Amino acid sequence: MLLAIVSSVVILTYSYSKMTGKDSVVLVDKDTMPKIVEAGEKGAATVTLATVETGQPPANKAAERGKAMRQVVAAFIANIGTINTGLIFGFSAVVIPQLQAPDSLIPVDESQSSWVASLSAIGTPIGCLLSGYVMDNFGRKKALIATQIPTIIGWIIIACASNVGMIYAGRVLTGFGSGMVGAPARVYTSEVTQPHLRGMLCALASTGISLGVLIQYTLGAFTTWKFLSGVSLIVPIAALLLMFFMPETPNYLVSKQKPEKARRSLARLRGSSYNIDREVEQLQSFAAKTNASGKKKLSLRETVQALVHPSCLKPFAILTIYFMMYQFSGVNTITFYAVEIFRDSGTTMDKNTCTILLGVVRLIFTIVGAILLRRCGRRPLTFISGFGCGFTMVGLGVYLYFKHQWDTAVPPIEPTATWFPVACIFIFITTCTVGFLIVPWVMIGELYPMKVRGLVGGFTTCMAHSFVFIVVKTYPFLTHILQRHGTFILYGCFSFAGTVFFYLCLPETKGKTLQEIEDYFSGRTKTLKKAKPNGTGQQDNDGQQLLLANGTKPAVLTPEKNKLLP
């Protein structure tokens, strides 16, 4: 079943790129290349960026193309480990009811149950921090291989557990491995794919998580938690073995002064007909501009300077607040306590059936969100999630308030409209998935500067999973203080507050290269928005100018077509 679902995801991703007619497009679409026009002169000759860099017109059309399917396969293998993250997320939802059952081999109380649910999120931030160091110093590929080892050990411990302490230990180890895989998977994907595929393929991580959650919900309804732990071993083992056959990212190799290895990596990722030398030259040029290609490792002082530079601090602040707002929208409360929440909602539907259907909906809309990310951009999907999560959580809270009144009435009143809380939960997952569960994770691989991308990516995923632990662990506490209805209304208010922040501060990175994004946060360009035509018919590019070869007159950049990469 796993292989069938996974194959469907890959085929759908590739088929969509074929249907759009953009299965293999140049790294920077040649139709959007700026042309250099001598200021004040009409009908001046135009040259593309390729001509400026190489001194001659681009070669044949085939030399400008990269093989889309090779990039899809590379991204898919890099993200297999994220399926394991979904297995970890979904595990507590099905194991806690089994552990609380009267015939449980390892009986647990409410406090122990909350630790079973949340302990995976304690190990995760540590793994996030370590992954950044490993990724920047040993490479993205080695980081993705190393992350599977603690995960495998953790699942073995849980499968062999004879007391709750062993379950705790296994959850910490699997969470540690989950934290290690987050940033490397997304950074690897962003660095091996071209801009027209990057957004959709970076969303494979979120698709993998949703797939893992669905697998646990489905198998957990029919099997014991010990058997489920053994089955979960298959995913990290597969990820470990397949990653050995993948190349290191060309960006990392160029940053470590290994251009020949970068060329070989690109040959495997783009195909033999692609203009490999040109892309390597572009990577080297940008690395030199950003000082990311030194032969020596960054000193502590240089690392700190890079981390406190606006090009790093600004996106880190934006993404940290993004993760805080979306975690406190209640998404992982629903994910980790799904069976329990359906049981307490008053619905007459079978709680396990509802949980499985919830996993199906999450997976479907993760794929839909990945496609919409390419078409709609990051900001619109974020707004859909913000408003959708806010209204549905408030709606669920209001219903649970009335249910509480009905239950405590004398005599008790039979609940009505029991379909309403189920509808709120399903609409919540639908809207949350298309934006919150995809956008910030994709942006981890987009927003950060090259020389500290791995390190700060690890910091960001560390913050994200710290919020997961806080939300999951505090849910039982909040239900005692605010009751269930008050807790969900609070989550809805967080979503509304987050939407205001996203409107004011979240940049749109759709169609932008990693270099353009870094230039924006560094202050080298003032905006990521499409430039507007000025009175002369030329584009206003914040005064950005170039000189022609003769150096006599300034030149301004104007696009040949008003078209951005998808």
C-alpha positions in Angstrom: 0.0 0.0 0.0 2.8 2.4 0.9 4.6 1.9 -2.4 1.3 2.3 -4.3 0.5 5.6 -2.6 4.0 6.9 -2.9 4.1 6.1 -6.6 0.9 7.9 -7.1 2.3 11.0 -5.6 5.4 11.0 -7.8 3.3 10.3 -11.0 0.9 13.0 -10.1 3.7 15.5 -9.6 5.4 14.6 -12.8 2.2 14.5 -14.8 1.2 17.9 -13.6 4.5 19.4 -14.9 3.9 17.7 -18.2 0.4 19.0 -18.5 1.6 22.5 -18.0 4.0 22.1 -20.8 6.9 23.0 -18.5 8.5 19.7 -17.8 11.9 20.9 -18.6 12.6 24.6 -18.5 15.8 26.6 -18.2 17.1 27.4 -14.7 16.1 30.9 -15.3 13.4 31.1 -18.0 15.0 32.6 -21.1 11.8 34.3 -22.0 12.0 36.4 -18.9 15.7 37.3 -19.3 16.3 41.0 -18.9 17.7 42.8 -21.9 20.2 45.6 -21.7 19.1 48.8 -23.3 21.3 51.9 -23.6 19.6 54.7 -21.8 18.0 57.3 -24.0 18.5 55.3 -27.2 15.7 53.8 -29.2 15.9 50.4 -30.9 19.1 49.6 -29.1 20.4 46.0 -29.6 19.4 43.6 -26.9 21.3 40.8 -25.3 20.2 38.2 -22.8 21.8 37.5 -19.5 23.3 34.3 -21.0 25.0 36.5 -23.7 26.4 38.8 -21.1 27.9 36.0 -19.1 29.3 33.9 -21.9 30.0 36.5 -24.5 27.9 34.5 -27.1 24.3 33.6 -27.8 22.9 30.6 -26.0 23.4 27.3 -27.6 20.6 25.1 -28.9 17.4 24.8 -27.1 18.2 21.4 -25.6 21.3 22.8 -23.9 18.9 25.1 -21.9 16.8 22.3 -20.5 16.9 20.1 -17.5 15.3 16.7 -17.1 12.2 17.2 -14.9 11.8 13.5 -14.0 15.4 13.3 -12.6 14.7 16.2 -10.3 11.4 14.7 -9.2 13.1 11.4 -8.3 15.9 13.1 -6.4 13.4 15.2 -4.4 11.2 12.2 -3.7 14.1 10.1 -2.3 15.3 13.0 -0.2 11.8 13.3 1.3 11.1 9.6 2.1 12.4 10.4 5.6 9.6 12.9 6.1 7.1 10.0 5.8 8.6 8.8 9.1 7.8 12.2 10.6 4.2 11.6 9.8 4.4 8.1 11.3 5.7 9.7 14.5 3.0 12.3 14.5 0.1 9.9 13.9 1.5 7.2 16.3 0.2 8.8 19.5 -3.3 9.2 18.2 -3.7 5.4 17.9 -1.4 4.2 20.6 -2.9 6.2 23.5 -6.4 4.7 23.3 -4.8 1.2 23.2 -2.6 2.0 26.2 -5.6 3.4 28.1 -7.7 0.3 27.4 -8.5 -2.0 30.4 -6.6 -4.9 28.8 -3.5 -2.9 27.9 -0.1 -4.6 28.4 1.3 -1.2 29.6 -1.5 0.7 31.3 -1.0 4.5 31.4 -2.8 7.4 33.1 -3.6 10.8 31.6 -0.3 12.4 32.5 1.7 9.5 31.1 -0.4 9.7 27.9 0.5 13.3 27.4 4.2 12.4 27.7 3.8 9.6 25.1 2.2 12.2 22.8 4.7 15.0 23.4 8.1 13.4 24.1 8.9 13.0 20.4 8.8 16.8 20.2 11.5 17.0 22.9 14.0 15.1 20.9 13.1 17.0 17.7 14.6 20.4 18.5 18.0 18.8 19.4 17.9 16.9 16.1 17.1 20.2 14.3 20.2 22.0 15.7 22.5 19.1 15.0 21.2 18.7 11.4 22.2 22.3 10.6 25.8 21.6 11.7 26.0 18.3 9.9 24.5 19.8 6.7 26.8 22.7 6.5 30.0 20.8 7.4 29.5 17.4 5.9 26.9 18.0 3.2 23.2 17.6 2.6 23.4 14.0 1.5 25.4 12.8 4.6 22.9 14.7 6.8 20.0 12.8 5.2 21.7 9.5 5.7 22.7 10.2 9.4 19.2 11.2 10.4 17.8 7.7 9.8 20.0 5.9 12.4 18.4 7.2 15.6 14.9 6.8 14.0 15.6 3.1 13.3 16.8 2.6 16.9 13.9 4.4 18.3 11.3 2.3 16.5 13.0 -0.9 17.6 12.9 0.2 21.2 9.2 1.0 21.0 8.4 -2.4 19.3 10.2 -4.2 22.1 8.9 -2.1 25.0 7.9 -3.8 28.2 7.2 -0.6 30.2 6.2 3.0 29.6 9.8 4.1 30.1 10.9 2.3 27.0 8.1 3.9 25.0 9.3 7.3 26.3 12.9 6.5 25.2 11.8 5.3 21.8 9.7 8.4 21.3 12.6 10.7 22.1 14.9 9.0 19.7 12.3 8.9 16.8 11.6 12.6 17.5 15.4 13.3 17.4 15.6 11.6 14.0 12.5 13.5 12.8 14.1 16.8 13.8 17.3 15.9 11.9 15.5 15.2 8.6 13.4 18.3 8.4 15.8 21.0 7.2 18.2 18.7 5.1 15.2 17.3 3.1 13.9 20.7 2.2 17.3 22.3 1.6 18.4 19.4 -0.5 15.2 19.6 -2.6 15.5 23.4 -3.1 19.1 23.0 -4.2 18.7 20.2 -6.7 15.6 21.5 -8.4 15.0 24.4 -10.9 12.7 27.3 -10.0 9.7 26.1 -12.0 9.7 22.8 -10.0 11.1 24.0 -6.7 7.9 25.1 -5.0 5.9 22.0 -5.8 8.7 19.5 -5.0 9.6 21.2 -1.8 6.0 20.5 -0.8 6.8 16.8 -1.0 8.0 17.0 2.6 4.5 18.0 3.7 3.0 15.4 1.5 5.3 12.8 3.1 4.2 13.8 6.6 0.5 13.6 5.7 1.1 10.2 4.1 2.8 8.9 7.3 -0.1 10.2 9.4 -2.6 8.4 7.2 -0.6 5.1 7.3 -0.6 5.2 11.1 -4.3 6.1 11.4 -5.2 3.3 9.0 -3.0 0.5 10.3 -3.6 1.6 13.9 -7.3 1.0 13.6 -6.7 -2.8 12.9 -3.3 -3.7 14.5 -1.6 -3.4 17.9 0.8 -0.6 18.6 3.8 -3.1 18.8 3.1 -4.4 15.3 2.7 -0.8 14.1 6.1 0.1 15.5 7.7 -2.8 13.6 6.0 -1.8 10.3 7.2 1.8 10.8 10.8 0.6 10.6 10.5 0.1 6.9 10.4 3.8 6.0 13.7 4.9 7.6 15.5 1.8 6.4 14.4 2.5 2.8 15.4 6.2 3.1 18.8 5.3 4.4 19.6 2.8 1.6 18.2 4.9 -1.3 20.0 8.1 -0.3 23.4 6.4 -0.8 22.7 6.4 -4.6 21.9 10.2 -4.8 24.4 13.0 -5.6 25.3 15.8 -3.3 23.7 19.2 -4.2 25.7 21.3 -6.7 25.2 24.4 -4.5 27.0 22.8 -1.6 29.8 21.5 -3.8 30.4 24.9 -5.3 30.4 26.5 -1.8 33.2 24.0 -0.9 35.2 24.8 -4.0 34.5 21.5 -5.8 33.2 22.6 -9.2 34.1 19.4 -11.0 32.0 17.4 -8.5 29.2 20.0 -8.9 29.3 19.4 -12.7 29.0 15.6 -12.2 26.1 16.2 -9.8 24.3 18.5 -12.3 24.9 15.9 -15.0 22.9 13.4 -13.0 20.2 15.9 -12.0 19.7 17.7 -15.3 20.8 15.3 -18.0 23.6 15.2 -20.5 22.0 17.8 -22.9 21.8 20.5 -20.3 24.2 23.4 -20.2 25.9 22.3 -17.1 28.9 24.7 -17.3 26.6 27.7 -17.4 24.8 26.8 -14.2 28.0 26.1 -12.4 29.3 29.5 -13.5 26.1 31.1 -12.2 26.5 29.3 -8.8 30.2 30.3 -8.6 29.4 33.9 -9.5 26.7 34.1 -6.8 28.8 32.3 -4.2 31.6 34.8 -4.8 29.2 37.7 -4.5 27.9 36.4 -1.2 31.3 35.3 0.0 30.0 31.7 0.4 32.7 30.0 -1.5 35.8 30.3 0.8 38.0 27.3 0.9 38.2 27.5 4.7 35.3 26.9 7.0 33.6 30.0 8.5 35.2 31.0 11.7 33.0 31.5 14.8 33.1 35.2 14.3 32.1 35.0 10.7 29.3 32.6 11.5 27.9 34.9 14.1 28.2 37.9 11.7 26.3 35.9 9.1 23.6 34.9 11.5 22.9 38.5 12.7 23.0 39.9 9.2 19.6 41.1 8.0 19.6 38.6 5.2 19.4 35.9 7.9 17.6 37.6 10.8 14.6 38.9 8.9 13.6 35.6 7.4 14.3 33.8 10.6 12.0 36.2 12.5 9.3 35.8 9.9 9.4 32.0 9.8 9.6 31.7 13.6 6.5 33.7 14.1 4.8 31.8 11.2 5.5 28.5 12.9 4.3 29.7 16.3 1.1 31.0 14.9 0.3 27.9 12.9 1.2 25.5 15.7 -1.1 27.4 18.1 -3.9 27.1 15.5 -4.3 23.6 16.9 -3.2 21.5 14.0 -1.0 19.1 16.0 -3.5 19.0 18.8 -5.9 17.5 16.3 -3.2 15.3 14.7 -1.9 13.9 18.0 -5.2 13.5 19.8 -7.5 12.8 16.8 -9.2 9.7 18.2 -9.8 11.2 21.6 -11.1 14.5 20.1 -13.6 12.7 17.9 -14.7 10.6 20.9 -15.4 13.7 23.0 -17.0 15.8 20.2 -20.3 14.0 20.7 -20.5 12.6 17.1 -22.3 9.4 16.5 -19.8 8.3 13.9 -17.1 5.7 14.7 -14.1 7.5 16.0 -11.5 5.3 14.2 -13.4 5.7 10.9 -13.4 9.5 11.3 -9.6 9.4 12.1 -8.8 7.4 9.0 -10.9 9.7 6.8 -9.2 12.7 8.4 -5.8 11.2 7.3 -7.1 10.7 3.8 -8.4 14.3 3.6 -5.0 15.6 4.9 -3.0 13.6 2.3 -5.3 14.7 -0.6 -5.2 18.4 0.3 -1.5 18.3 0.8 -1.1 17.2 -2.8 -3.6 19.8 -3.8 -1.7 22.4 -1.8 1.5 21.5 -3.5 -0.1 22.1 -6.9 -1.7 25.3 -5.8 1.6 26.5 -4.4 2.9 26.6 -7.9 -0.2 28.4 -9.3 -1.2 30.7 -6.5 1.9 31.5 -4.5 2.7 31.5 -0.8 0.7 34.4 0.6 -2.8 33.5 -0.8 -2.6 29.9 0.6 -1.4 31.3 3.9 -4.5 33.6 4.1 -6.8 30.7 3.3 -5.3 28.7 6.2 -5.5 31.6 8.6 -9.1 32.4 8.0 -10.2 28.8 7.6 -8.5 27.6 10.8 -9.8 30.6 12.7 -13.4 30.2 11.8 -13.5 26.4 12.2 -11.8 26.4 15.6 -14.1 29.1 16.9 -17.0 27.1 15.5 -15.9 23.9 17.1 -15.4 25.7 20.4 -18.8 27.2 20.4 -20.4 23.8 19.6 -18.5 22.2 22.5 -19.6 25.0 24.8 -23.3 24.1 24.1 -22.5 20.4 24.3 -21.0 21.1 27.8 -24.2 22.9 28.8 -26.3 20.0 27.4 -24.3 17.4 29.3 -24.4 19.2 32.6 -28.2 20.1 32.4 -30.6 18.3 34.7 -31.8 16.1 33.1 -29.0 15.9 30.4 -30.1 17.1 27.0 -29.4 14.9 23.9 -26.9 16.7 21.7 -28.1 17.8 18.3 -26.3 18.5 15.0 -23.6 16.0 15.9 -22.3 16.3 12.3 -21.2 19.9 13.0 -18.0 19.3 15.1 -16.9 16.7 12.6 -17.4 19.1 9.7 -15.5 21.8 11.6 -12.5 19.4 12.1 -12.5 18.3 8.5 -12.7 21.8 7.1 -10.0 22.8 9.6 -7.7 20.1 8.3 -8.5 21.0 4.7 -7.7 24.7 5.0 -4.8 24.2 7.3 -3.2 21.7 5.0 -3.1 23.8 1.8 -1.2 26.6 3.5 0.1 26.2 7.0 1.4 22.7 6.6 3.2 23.5 3.3 4.2 27.1 3.0 6.6 27.6 6.0 8.4 24.4 5.3 8.9 25.2 1.7 10.2 28.7 2.7 12.9 27.2 4.9 14.7 26.1 1.7 14.1 29.5 0.0 14.7 32.4 2.4 18.0 31.8 4.0 21.5 32.8 2.6 23.6 30.1 1.2 26.6 30.2 3.6 24.4 29.5 6.7 21.4 28.0 5.1 21.9 24.6 6.8 22.6 26.1 10.2 19.8 28.6 10.4 17.4 26.1 8.7 18.2 23.8 11.7 17.4 26.6 14.1 14.1 27.3 12.4 13.0 23.6 12.4 14.1 23.6 16.1 11.8 26.4 16.9 9.0 24.8 14.9 9.1 21.5 16.8 9.6 23.3 20.1 6.2 24.9 19.5 4.9 21.4 18.6 6.0 20.1 22.0 4.4 23.2 23.8 1.1 22.8 22.1 0.8 19.0 22.4 1.9 19.0 26.1 -0.2 21.9 27.2 -3.5 20.7 25.5 -4.6 18.5 28.5 -3.7 21.4 30.9 -5.6 23.9 28.8 -8.7 21.7 28.7 -8.7 21.6 32.6 -8.3 25.4 32.8 -10.4 26.6 29.9 -12.4 23.5 29.2 -12.3 22.0 25.7 -14.5 24.7 24.2 -12.3 27.5 25.5 -9.1 25.8 24.3 -10.4 25.6 20.7 -11.7 29.1 20.7 -8.2 30.2 21.9 -6.6 28.3 19.0 -9.0 30.1 16.6 -7.9 33.5 18.0 -4.3 32.6 17.3 -5.1 31.9 13.7 -6.8 35.3 13.2 -3.9 37.1 14.9 -1.4 35.2 12.7 -3.3 36.2 9.5 -2.8 39.9 10.3 0.9 39.3 10.8 1.2 37.3 7.5 -0.6 40.1 5.6 1.9 42.7 6.9 5.2 40.8 6.9 5.2 37.7 4.7 6.9 38.1 1.3 5.8 36.4 -1.9 8.6 34.2 -3.2 6.7 32.5 -6.0 8.7 32.6 -9.2 11.9 33.9 -7.6 15.3 32.4 -7.7 17.2 31.7 -4.4 19.6 34.5 -5.5 16.8 37.0 -5.9 15.4 36.2 -2.5 18.7 36.5 -0.8 19.4 39.8 -2.5 16.0 41.1 -1.3 16.7 40.3 2.4 20.2 41.6 2.1 18.9 44.9 0.9 20.5 44.7 -2.5 17.0 44.9 -4.0 14.1 46.8 -2.4 11.2 44.5 -3.3 10.4 41.0 -4.6 7.3 42.3 -6.3 7.0 42.6 -10.1 8.3 45.9 -11.3 5.8 48.3 -12.8 6.3 50.1 -16.2 7.4 53.7 -15.9 6.4 56.5 -18.3 9.1 55.6 -20.8 7.8 52.1 -21.2 10.8 50.7 -19.4 10.6 48.9 -16.1 11.3 50.6 -12.8 13.9 48.4 -11.1 14.7 50.5 -8.1 17.4 52.4 -10.0 19.4 49.2 -10.7 21.7 49.9 -13.6 24.5 48.3 -15.7 27.0 49.6 -18.1 27.4 48.4 -21.6 30.7 47.0 -22.8 32.0 50.4 -24.0 31.2 51.8 -20.6 29.9 55.1 -22.0 26.3 55.2 -21.0 24.2 53.7 -18.2 21.8 50.9 -19.0 18.7 49.7 -17.3 17.3 46.2 -17.1 14.0 45.6 -18.9 12.3 42.2 -19.2 11.5 40.9 -22.7 8.2 39.6 -21.5 6.0 40.4 -18.5 6.1 36.9 -17.3 7.4 35.4 -14.1 8.4 31.8 -13.5 5.6 29.8 -11.8 
